[in-house]
């Protein structure tokens, strides 16, 4: 399992205003299971999710 850290900052919708943090999270990627196997969001609100079922196309 690999961890991908995302921290996003922007001033979307407010040109000329300071850039602020919008999102901070870790996404865990599992071989054979795909993206978003597990997500832990820290900002703006703490939130967690873990995969419970999988399917093939």
N, C-alpha and C positions, 0 to 999 in steps of 0.2 A: 504494500500500500504506500502511495506517495502523497505527500501533503503539498497543496498549492495555497499560498497565502495571497489574498487580494486586499489591497488598501486603495480605495478610490477617492480622489479629491477633485472637485470642480467648482465652478461658479455658474453652472448652467441656469439660464433664465435671469441672471443678474450681471450683465456685462459691466465691467469696471469695478465690481465689488470684489472683496477678498475671496480667495479660493479656500473652501472649507472641506473637511472630511465628510464624505457621504456614506461610506461603507467600509467595514473591516471584517474579514471572515477568513476561515480556513476551509478548504474543500479537500476531501480525501478521495483519491482516485484508486480504485482497486482493479488489478489485472483481471480481465475477463468479466468484470462487472460494470465498468464504465465510469463516467464522470458522476460527481455528486453522490458517491457511495455514502459519504457522511459529510455534513456541513455543520460548522460551528460559527455562528455570526456573533461578533462582539459589539459592533456599533452599526447603526444607531440604537439598536435594542438587542439584547442578548436573545439568541434563538438557536435551537439545535434540531437537526433532523438526521435520521439514519434510515438507510434503505431496508425495506422489509420483504420485498419480493422482486423477482427478476423475470424477464421473458426474452425470447428470441424473436427476431423479425421473420 
